[in-house]
């Protein structure tokens, strides 16, 4: 039973030869921090098939890398945990670790790292019987730009054989492994690559019942693995040779190889240590899960803040749009008031002119109302003065000046203006000046101060006060509305 467990474990190891590539990469990693030191100890333990120790060290290096915020070491450690699980036959977990690492693998400076993670995925898929997805990943791997070109070519041969072997096409598998052996030798890759391909070729030839060829490859592989210190691979070769000699009836050699296989199995198997190491890995996974949940929560919180800010912006824009709309409506209403006010003043002027003419005609025709014609003459003189700009827009123009010009006293002149216009002298004067001010505000570039002086006001304040009392707004607002109204009309 122990022999069978070891055999399956070693066969799995051959189908996850990503290990040898990762171990090659770890020798070129930059030296910094405890995480790297622990990771390298784990690599050494894995190389010597101390799986429980390797698993424990990789979990520790992943924790240290997270603490040191070294993403590259964390990715390497997590992929190495996947390698150990592949060695232990837990290919579902191995595949999960490799796929967890793959999306971020480009953050590792050595670009072959991502390619080797993909090799691990292909190997795990073959063990799980998913050769279709394995072939798709192999096609993707063929597009990778390997930093070590020779390694890329070797894995194309080796993985093609591995997929064929998983499909029970052992003839094709054996030919692919032979090409991998030849290429590893001629390209002077480290001996471990040739050993892996030799063992795999021996297994394929055995499955084809090419016993002599299989024994030749397996003997060569056992010698190479023993020289390299690989107990697991040595035990695998012995186990395969035991099967061959047992099938041929050579029980003496078969039992000798079985004894050697059992001895190695006892040396490298320690279930208690493995259970302890897996507990540490589960603890590391929990930390990683919590870290990912925390990062996800942070992302969600940021998204919520962005959405809240966006909603606030939309609300602010809606409020601003409403304010602009209300201001525009208010401006339009005010402009209508201005137009209505101007029209009202014009209507009043026309009405006053009409009434004045009728009144003058009446008193002229009526000898009883004005037997001497003195009243009509006074009206004419008042009208004449109010039609002269030099009087109306003069700062010195007042009721006394008007009385002097028309040759009458304040009582008669005030009564005449009241009869003629229906208002007082000051109201009449301000309306005349404001009406002219409206024309100047619309049609000139003069300032309010300049206009107030031109209209005969002693100060801009007096002009603004009179203008607002008559027009319902300041001169500045009237000018803006008048120009906006003209622009809108155009």
Long-range contacts (C-beta under 8 A, 24 or more apart in sequence): 2-262, 2-265, 2-266, 2-269, 3-239, 3-242, 3-258, 3-261, 3-262, 3-265, 5-265, 5-269, 6-232, 6-235, 6-236, 6-239, 6-261, 6-264, 6-265, 6-268, 6-269, 7-235, 7-236, 7-239, 7-240, 7-261, 8-89, 9-87, 9-88, 9-89, 9-232, 10-232, 10-233, 10-235, 10-236, 10-239, 11-203, 11-236, 12-86, 12-87, 12-88, 12-89, 12-91, 12-127, 13-86, 13-87, 13-232, 13-233, 13-236, 14-196, 14-199, 14-200, 14-203, 14-233, 14-236, 15-86, 15-123, 15-126, 15-127, 15-162, 15-165, 15-166, 16-83, 16-86, 16-87, 16-94, 16-120, 16-123, 16-124, 16-127, 17-119, 17-123, 17-158, 17-193, 17-196, 18-83, 18-86, 18-116, 18-117, 18-119, 18-120, 18-123, 19-46, 19-47, 19-83, 19-87, 20-190, 20-192, 20-193, 20-196, 21-112, 21-116, 21-119, 21-151, 21-155, 22-76, 22-79, 22-80, 22-83, 22-116, 23-47, 24-151, 24-190, 25-76, 25-110, 25-112, 25-113, 25-116, 26-76, 28-110, 29-73, 29-76, 29-110, 30-109, 32-70, 33-64, 33-65, 33-68, 33-70, 33-73, 34-64, 34-68, 35-61, 35-64, 35-65, 35-67, 35-68, 35-70, 35-73, 35-74, 35-77, 36-61, 36-70, 36-73, 38-64, 39-65, 39-73, 39-76, 39-77, 39-80, 42-77, 42-80, 43-80, 46-80, 46-83, 46-84, 46-87, 47-230, 48-229, 48-231, 49-87, 49-230, 49-231, 49-232, 49-268, 50-268, 51-84, 51-87, 51-88, 51-268, 51-274, 51-277, 52-270, 52-273, 52-274, 52-276, 52-277, 53-273, 53-277, 54-80, 54-84, 55-81, 55-84, 55-274, 55-277, 55-278, 55-280, 55-281, 56-273, 56-276, 56-277, 56-280, 56-281, 58-84, 58-281, 59-277, 59-280, 59-281, 59-283, 59-284, 60-280, 62-284, 62-288, 63-284, 63-287, 66-287, 66-288, 66-291, 71-104, 71-107, 72-107, 72-108, 72-109, 75-101, 75-104, 75-105, 75-107, 75-108, 75-113, 76-108, 76-113, 78-288, 79-105, 79-113, 79-116, 79-117, 79-120, 81-281, 81-284, 82-120, 82-124, 83-120, 86-120, 86-123, 86-124, 86-127, 88-274, 91-124, 91-127, 91-128, 92-128, 94-120, 94-124, 95-121, 95-124, 95-125, 95-128, 98-124, 110-147, 111-145, 111-146, 111-147, 112-146, 112-147, 112-148, 112-151, 114-144, 115-141, 115-144, 115-146, 115-152, 115-155, 118-144, 119-155, 119-159, 122-159, 122-162, 122-163, 123-159, 123-162, 126-162, 126-163, 126-165, 126-166, 127-166, 129-166, 131-163, 131-166, 131-167, 134-159, 134-163, 134-166, 135-163, 138-163, 150-183, 150-187, 150-189, 151-189, 153-183, 153-187, 154-180, 154-183, 154-184, 154-187, 154-189, 154-193, 157-183, 157-197, 158-196, 158-197, 158-200, 161-197, 161-200, 161-201, 161-204, 162-200, 165-200, 165-203, 165-204, 168-207, 170-204, 170-205, 170-207, 170-208, 171-204, 171-208, 173-200, 173-204, 174-201, 174-204, 174-205, 174-208, 174-210, 177-201, 177-204, 191-224, 191-227, 191-228, 192-228, 192-230, 194-224, 195-221, 195-224, 195-225, 195-228, 195-230, 195-233, 196-233, 198-224, 199-225, 199-233, 199-236, 199-237, 202-237, 202-240, 203-240, 206-240, 206-243, 206-244, 211-244, 211-247, 211-248, 214-240, 214-244, 215-241, 215-244, 218-244, 231-264, 231-267, 231-268, 232-264, 232-268, 234-264, 235-260, 235-261, 235-264, 235-265, 235-268, 238-264, 331-481, 331-484, 334-473, 334-477, 334-481, 335-481, 335-482, 335-484, 335-485, 337-472, 337-473, 338-471, 338-473, 338-478, 338-481, 338-482, 338-485, 339-485, 341-470, 341-471, 341-472, 342-438, 345-431, 345-435, 345-470, 352-420, 352-421, 352-422, 356-383, 356-420, 356-421, 359-419, 359-420, 375-416, 378-406, 378-408, 378-412, 378-413, 378-416, 379-416, 379-420, 381-405, 381-406, 381-407, 382-406, 382-413, 382-416, 382-417, 382-420, 383-420, 386-428, 386-432, 392-429, 392-432, 392-433, 392-436, 392-456, 393-433, 393-436, 393-454, 393-455, 393-456, 394-456, 395-456, 395-457, 395-458, 397-429, 397-456, 399-425, 399-426, 430-466, 430-469, 430-470, 431-470, 433-457, 433-463, 433-466, 434-466, 434-467, 434-470, 434-471, 437-463, 437-467, 437-475, 438-471, 438-478, 438-482, 441-475, 441-478, 441-479, 441-482, 442-479, 442-482, 442-483, 442-486, 448-475, 448-476, 451-475
